Amino acid sequence: MTSSEASTQRIPPFLSLGSARAFVAPSTTLNHSGNRTVSVVKSTGRASVSRETTSATGAGALDSLDDSSPIARELTRENKRRERLLGRELPKPGKTRIFTVSNQKGGVGKTTTTVNIAAALAAAGLNVLVIDIDPQGNASTALGIEHHADVDSIYDVLINDFPLRDVVAPCPDIDNLICAPATIHLAGAEIELVSLVAREQRLCRAIDVYAKDRAENGDERLDYIFIDCPPSLGLLTVNAFCAADEVLIPIQCEYYALEGLSQLLKNIEMIQKHLNADLVVSTILLTMYDGRTNLAAQVAAEVREHFPEQVLGAVVPRSVRISEAPSYQQTVMTYDPSSSGALSYLEAAAEIAER
């Protein structure tokens, strides 16, 4: 399936932050000759059913299910969660909120969390900037932004003093969402930054200048900035900590993630003491949660016990749709907005906005 074919199967991300009412989705059947045909069915039920579950059409499809089976119970829960989001308007923050999304452990969902929460907030009408400072450039890929070696990128902002306005690009799928891409040149930026003046503050200054440029040009103020970090504590991550007011930590629901969290918090304390006294760990998001295992529940309970104010109520489950979306250069919000993963990120975005 090409990206253009996938886009024809997309459902609009929100109806005011929640697609709990009617939507149009493709239904695939096999005819007598064995060829697959696609028809469009309009569902008028209370909830849109994910492509991860058995499709159900008709107004009474969900109502006809009782709670005697796990699938019925899960569908009922998801339906209620969507209805709670329907029609909810997210408040604009009083000033730009700058988040660094960081965890020294790799593979915990930093990039996935960054792009999907950013997409959810942008789709709700807020102005969002994603800054990709991971040399792998995965956030740029997920947002459909070119980031080959010839593209002006955040590397040029940090090393060559390019203004941020010259490197940001709009996300093609979502209005109000822009991205400063990363290129492979960032892999060597750690070494190049060592000899530069004010090496820890370069990203912070670039963001300040960009905010002034927007104000002078009559552009709307940015509501949120999310900085996607590499899985390390080098100068790139230190720049992100110095530029941010808040830290968002995604935690995979496994034991190793707890060990990485304790070390990360020690490093953040050092940043607070020497470089950015205003930095706070405001948000922790549990990711890759597998409700079938006792370990995931134990890890979640332990994190909530130690950080009751920071941990979001929303939990991101393991989801095939979340993993598939980047291969089509999309977030799960546009790739499959009716999936359980998209619903979880919608809830997380709403919690962050209302805090």
C-alpha positions as CSV (number, residue, x, y, z in Angstrom):
1,M,0.0,0.0,0.0
2,T,1.4,3.4,-0.9
3,S,1.1,6.5,1.3
4,S,-1.5,8.0,-1.0
5,E,-3.6,4.8,-0.8
6,A,-3.3,4.8,2.9
7,S,-4.4,8.4,3.1
8,T,-7.7,7.5,1.4
9,Q,-8.6,5.2,4.3
10,R,-8.0,7.9,6.9
11,I,-10.7,9.2,9.2
12,P,-10.6,12.9,10.2
13,P,-8.6,13.0,13.5
14,F,-11.2,14.8,15.6
15,L,-14.7,16.0,15.9
16,S,-13.7,18.7,18.4
17,L,-11.1,16.4,20.0
18,G,-12.8,13.0,19.7
19,S,-14.3,11.1,16.9
20,A,-17.0,9.4,19.0
21,R,-19.9,10.1,16.6
22,A,-20.3,9.3,13.0
23,F,-17.4,8.7,10.6
24,V,-17.0,7.1,7.2
25,A,-14.6,4.1,7.0
26,P,-13.8,1.6,4.2
27,S,-15.2,-1.9,4.5
28,T,-13.4,-4.6,2.6
29,T,-15.2,-7.7,1.2
30,L,-14.4,-10.6,-1.1
31,N,-16.6,-11.2,-4.1
32,H,-17.3,-14.6,-5.7
33,S,-14.3,-14.3,-7.9
34,G,-12.0,-13.8,-5.0
35,N,-11.2,-10.2,-5.8
36,R,-11.3,-7.7,-2.9
37,T,-13.7,-4.8,-3.2
38,V,-13.8,-1.7,-0.9
39,S,-17.1,0.0,0.0
40,V,-17.7,3.0,2.2
41,V,-20.0,2.4,5.2
42,K,-21.3,5.2,7.3
43,S,-21.4,4.2,11.0
44,T,-23.9,6.0,13.2
45,G,-23.1,4.1,16.3
46,R,-21.9,5.8,19.5
47,A,-18.3,4.8,18.9
48,S,-16.0,4.3,16.0
49,V,-14.5,0.9,16.1
50,S,-10.8,0.6,15.5
51,R,-9.3,-1.4,12.7
52,E,-7.6,-3.3,15.4
53,T,-10.9,-4.9,16.4
54,T,-13.7,-6.7,14.7
55,S,-15.5,-4.1,12.6
56,A,-19.1,-3.5,13.6
57,T,-21.6,-1.3,11.7
58,G,-25.1,-0.2,12.5
59,A,-26.5,1.8,15.4
60,G,-27.1,-1.1,17.7
61,A,-23.9,-3.1,17.1
62,L,-22.2,-2.2,20.4
63,D,-25.4,-2.0,22.3
64,S,-26.2,-5.7,21.4
65,L,-23.0,-6.8,23.2
66,D,-23.1,-7.5,26.9
67,D,-20.2,-7.5,29.3
68,S,-19.8,-11.2,29.4
69,S,-16.8,-11.3,27.0
70,P,-13.5,-9.4,27.2
71,I,-14.0,-7.9,23.7
72,A,-17.4,-6.5,24.7
73,R,-16.0,-5.0,27.9
74,E,-13.1,-3.4,26.0
75,L,-15.4,-2.0,23.3
76,T,-17.7,-0.6,26.0
77,R,-14.7,1.0,27.8
78,E,-13.4,2.6,24.6
79,N,-16.8,3.9,23.7
80,K,-17.1,5.7,27.1
81,R,-13.6,7.1,26.8
82,R,-14.4,8.6,23.4
83,E,-17.6,10.1,24.6
84,R,-15.8,11.8,27.4
85,L,-13.5,13.5,24.8
86,L,-16.3,14.5,22.4
87,G,-16.7,18.2,22.2
88,R,-14.0,19.0,24.7
89,E,-12.2,22.2,24.0
90,L,-8.6,22.5,25.1
91,P,-7.6,25.8,26.8
92,K,-4.8,27.9,25.4
93,P,-1.9,28.2,27.9
94,G,-1.1,31.7,29.2
95,K,2.4,31.5,27.7
96,T,4.2,29.1,25.4
97,R,4.8,25.8,27.2
98,I,8.1,24.2,26.3
99,F,8.5,20.5,26.9
100,T,11.7,18.4,26.6
101,V,10.7,14.8,25.9
102,S,13.6,12.8,27.4
103,N,14.6,9.4,28.7
104,Q,18.1,8.0,28.7
105,K,16.8,4.6,27.9
106,G,16.1,4.0,24.3
107,G,13.0,2.4,22.8
108,V,10.6,3.8,25.4
109,G,8.4,5.8,23.0
110,K,10.0,9.3,23.2
111,T,9.6,10.1,19.5
112,T,6.2,8.4,19.3
113,T,5.0,10.4,22.3
114,T,6.3,13.6,21.0
115,V,4.7,13.5,17.5
116,N,1.4,12.1,18.6
117,I,0.8,14.5,21.5
118,A,1.9,17.3,19.3
119,A,-0.5,16.2,16.6
120,A,-3.4,15.8,19.1
121,L,-2.9,19.3,20.4
122,A,-2.5,20.8,16.9
123,A,-5.6,19.1,15.7
124,A,-7.5,20.7,18.6
125,G,-6.6,24.1,17.2
126,L,-3.4,24.9,19.2
127,N,-0.2,26.1,17.6
128,V,2.5,23.5,18.1
129,L,6.2,23.3,17.1
130,V,8.2,20.1,17.2
131,I,12.0,20.4,17.4
132,D,13.8,17.2,16.4
133,I,17.3,17.1,17.9
134,D,17.7,13.3,17.6
135,P,20.2,12.6,14.8
136,Q,18.1,9.6,13.7
137,G,15.4,12.1,12.6
138,N,12.5,9.8,13.4
139,A,10.2,12.6,14.5
140,S,10.8,14.4,11.2
141,T,9.9,11.2,9.4
142,A,6.7,10.7,11.4
143,L,5.5,14.2,10.6
144,G,6.3,13.9,6.9
145,I,9.1,16.4,6.9
146,E,12.1,16.1,4.6
147,H,15.3,15.6,6.5
148,H,18.0,14.4,4.0
149,A,21.5,15.8,4.2
150,D,20.8,18.8,1.9
151,V,18.0,20.2,4.0
152,D,18.6,23.1,6.4
153,S,17.9,21.7,9.8
154,I,18.3,22.2,13.5
155,Y,22.0,21.4,13.1
156,D,22.4,24.7,11.2
157,V,20.5,26.5,14.0
158,L,22.8,25.1,16.7
159,I,26.2,25.2,14.9
160,N,25.8,27.8,12.1
161,D,23.5,30.3,13.8
162,F,20.7,29.9,11.3
163,P,17.5,31.5,12.5
164,L,14.9,28.9,13.5
165,R,12.3,30.5,11.1
166,D,14.5,29.4,8.1
167,V,14.4,25.7,9.0
168,V,10.9,25.0,10.3
169,A,8.5,23.3,7.9
170,P,4.7,22.7,8.1
171,C,3.4,19.2,8.7
172,P,1.5,18.2,5.5
173,D,-1.3,16.3,7.3
174,I,-2.1,18.6,10.3
175,D,-2.7,22.3,10.4
176,N,-1.1,24.4,13.1
177,L,1.8,21.9,13.4
178,I,5.3,22.8,12.3
179,C,8.6,21.0,12.7
180,A,12.3,21.9,12.8
181,P,13.8,18.7,11.3
182,A,17.0,16.8,12.2
183,T,19.5,15.5,9.7
184,I,22.4,13.1,10.0
185,H,24.7,16.1,10.5
186,L,23.5,16.2,14.1
187,A,25.6,13.0,14.8
188,G,28.7,15.2,14.8
189,A,27.1,18.2,16.5
190,E,28.1,16.9,20.0
191,I,31.7,17.3,19.2
192,E,31.3,20.6,17.3
193,L,29.4,22.2,20.2
194,V,32.2,21.6,22.7
195,S,34.2,24.6,21.4
196,L,31.3,27.0,20.9
197,V,30.5,29.9,23.2
198,A,27.4,29.4,25.4
199,R,27.1,25.8,24.1
200,E,24.4,24.8,26.5
201,Q,22.2,27.8,25.7
202,R,22.2,27.9,21.9
203,L,18.8,26.2,21.4
204,C,17.2,28.4,24.1
205,R,18.4,31.6,22.4
206,A,17.2,30.4,19.0
207,I,13.7,29.7,20.4
208,D,13.6,33.2,22.0
209,V,14.6,34.9,18.7
210,Y,12.0,32.8,16.8
211,A,9.2,33.8,19.3
212,K,10.1,37.5,18.7
213,D,10.2,37.0,15.0
214,R,6.7,35.6,15.1
215,A,5.4,38.5,17.2
216,E,7.0,41.1,14.9
217,N,5.4,39.4,11.8
218,G,2.0,39.3,13.4
219,D,1.9,35.5,13.6
220,E,0.1,33.8,16.4
221,R,2.1,32.8,19.5
222,L,3.1,29.2,19.7
223,D,1.2,27.4,22.4
224,Y,3.4,24.3,22.8
225,I,7.0,23.4,21.8
226,F,8.1,19.8,22.1
227,I,11.8,18.9,21.8
228,D,12.5,15.3,20.9
229,C,15.8,14.2,22.5
230,P,18.2,11.4,21.7
231,P,18.6,8.6,24.2
232,S,21.6,10.1,25.9
233,L,22.7,13.0,28.1
234,G,25.1,14.8,25.7
235,L,25.2,18.4,24.8
236,L,22.1,18.1,22.5
237,T,20.0,16.9,25.4
238,V,21.5,19.5,27.7
239,N,20.5,22.2,25.2
240,A,17.0,20.8,25.3
241,F,16.9,20.9,29.1
242,C,18.2,24.5,29.1
243,A,15.5,25.6,26.6
244,A,12.6,23.9,28.3
245,D,10.4,24.7,31.3
246,E,9.0,21.2,31.7
247,V,10.2,17.7,31.2
248,L,7.9,14.9,29.8
249,I,9.3,11.5,30.6
250,P,7.8,8.5,28.7
251,I,8.3,5.3,30.7
252,Q,8.0,1.8,29.2
253,C,6.1,-0.5,31.6
254,E,9.1,-2.8,32.2
255,Y,11.7,-3.1,35.0
256,Y,14.7,-1.6,33.1
257,A,12.7,1.6,32.6
258,L,12.6,2.1,36.4
259,E,16.4,1.9,36.6
260,G,16.8,4.5,33.8
261,L,14.3,6.8,35.5
262,S,16.3,7.2,38.7
263,Q,19.5,8.1,36.8
264,L,17.5,10.5,34.6
265,L,16.2,12.3,37.6
266,K,19.7,12.7,39.0
267,N,20.8,14.3,35.8
268,I,17.9,16.7,35.8
269,E,18.7,17.8,39.3
270,M,22.2,18.7,38.1
271,I,20.7,20.8,35.2
272,Q,18.4,22.5,37.7
273,K,21.3,23.3,40.0
274,H,23.7,24.6,37.5
275,L,22.0,25.6,34.2
276,N,18.2,26.0,34.4
277,A,16.6,26.4,37.9
278,D,13.1,26.7,36.4
279,L,13.1,23.2,34.9
280,V,10.6,20.8,36.4
281,V,9.5,17.3,35.8
282,S,5.9,18.0,35.2
283,T,4.7,14.9,33.2
284,I,5.3,11.2,33.2
285,L,3.5,9.0,30.6
286,L,3.3,5.2,30.9
287,T,3.8,3.7,27.4
288,M,3.8,0.2,25.8
289,Y,1.4,-1.0,28.6
290,D,0.4,-4.6,28.3
291,G,-2.6,-5.2,30.5
292,R,-2.3,-9.0,30.2
293,T,0.9,-9.0,32.3
294,N,1.4,-8.6,36.0
295,L,4.8,-6.9,35.4
296,A,3.2,-4.0,33.5
297,A,0.7,-3.4,36.3
298,Q,3.3,-3.6,39.0
299,V,5.6,-1.1,37.2
300,A,2.7,1.3,36.6
301,A,1.6,1.0,40.3
302,E,5.2,1.7,41.5
303,V,5.6,4.7,39.3
304,R,2.3,6.1,40.4
305,E,3.2,5.6,44.0
306,H,6.4,7.6,43.8
307,F,5.2,10.3,41.4
308,P,1.4,10.7,42.1
309,E,1.3,14.3,40.8
310,Q,3.3,13.8,37.6
311,V,2.0,10.5,36.2
312,L,-0.9,11.0,33.7
313,G,-4.0,9.0,34.1
314,A,-3.8,8.1,30.4
315,V,-1.8,4.9,29.6
316,V,-0.5,4.1,26.1
317,P,-1.0,0.4,25.2
318,R,1.1,-1.6,22.9
319,S,-0.4,-1.0,19.5
320,V,0.3,-2.3,16.0
321,R,-1.2,0.9,14.6
322,I,1.2,3.1,16.5
323,S,4.1,1.1,15.1
324,E,2.8,1.1,11.5
325,A,2.0,4.8,11.3
326,P,5.7,6.1,10.8
327,S,6.1,3.8,7.8
328,Y,3.5,6.0,6.0
329,Q,5.2,9.2,7.3
330,Q,2.2,9.8,9.6
331,T,1.2,10.0,13.2
332,V,-1.3,7.5,14.5
333,M,-3.7,10.5,14.7
334,T,-4.1,10.6,10.9
335,Y,-3.1,7.0,10.1
336,D,-5.8,5.4,12.3
337,P,-7.6,7.9,14.6
338,S,-10.1,5.4,15.8
339,S,-7.4,3.0,17.2
340,S,-6.8,2.5,20.9
341,G,-3.4,4.1,20.6
342,A,-4.8,7.3,19.1
343,L,-7.4,7.4,21.8
344,S,-4.8,7.1,24.5
345,Y,-2.7,9.9,23.1
346,L,-5.8,12.1,22.8
347,E,-6.5,11.5,26.5
348,A,-2.8,12.3,27.3
349,A,-2.9,15.5,25.3
350,A,-6.1,16.6,27.0
351,E,-4.6,16.0,30.4
352,I,-1.5,18.0,29.6
353,A,-3.5,20.9,28.2
354,E,-5.8,21.1,31.3
355,R,-3.0,20.9,33.9
